[in-house]
Amino acid sequence: MEENFDGEELDNIITLNDENGDAVKFEFLDLVELEGEHYVVLLPVLEEGEEDEGEVVILRVDDSDVENEEESYVSVDNEETLMKVFNIFKDKFKDEFDFVDGEE
């Protein structure tokens, strides 16, 4: 997967609908498995002029509707689970991304 920081078109962009039904684009960074569940790590794609906060979004893959053959994603409310998934992601990509702790 190619990282892009200079405005080139990426092929790993997915579009999801937010809670208001608005389409939001994300760059797919990784799929992480934790305790039998799968989680996607996404980076919001910014429109021109938006500030880059560099925060990823972690969603659980909900495959309960296998008949529909479409994956859906569910927000994760458990902070401990979010941190476990993020730490797996950080460890996997420590050489490719500069991670900043939120406490700085």
RACORVEN-V295012 format. One record per helix or strand of 2 or more residues. SS is the DSSP state (H for helix, E for strand). FROM is the first residue (numbers start at 1). TO is the last residue. If there is no record, write none. Layout:
ss/from/to
SS/FROM/TO
SS/FROM/TO
//
This chain:
ss/from/to
E/13/17
E/23/34
E/37/44
E/56/62
H/66/68
E/72/75
H/79/92
//
